[in-house]
């Protein structure tokens, strides 16, 4: 009897369990991962490789402590552009991608165009980031900043839903 293999559109419970574990414990061994999901090492490894190949798993990495690396200050900046055109959005995107202190940059809908998340060492560094870098990006008209006073939750973990019954978010 052949077991049905999940396709990229259909993950089974074991695939979902593997994804949940790997998000939290990316360095777990295949032996331990297999034991936790109820598979021997080789089938477990094959599933992980398939999940990587099908781009469910994009990469692995270490989560660093920003406070140990002089990146204590977390800021969010709303950026508004002078004009709205494909070329100015493209120019802005190309320039923002290369900024080392910018962790995230998103084109958004609403009252402003981009939302930037950055980490720097202190307020003096933030003034430099804003005045010398962000406000000089292509097409920038104005900005509005939010300095984070307390970090309540920050995670990269995505919820991996159970097999859908149609009532998920």
Protein Blocks (a to p, Z undefined) as FASTA:
>chain_A
ZZddddfklccfklmmmmmmmmmmmmbcfklmmmmnopafklmmmmmmmmmmnomambdc
ddddfklnopabccddddddfbdcfklmmmmmmmmmmpmklmbdcddedjbfbdcddddf
blmlmmmmmmmmmmmpghiabdcddddfbdfbdcfbdcdddddehiaZZ
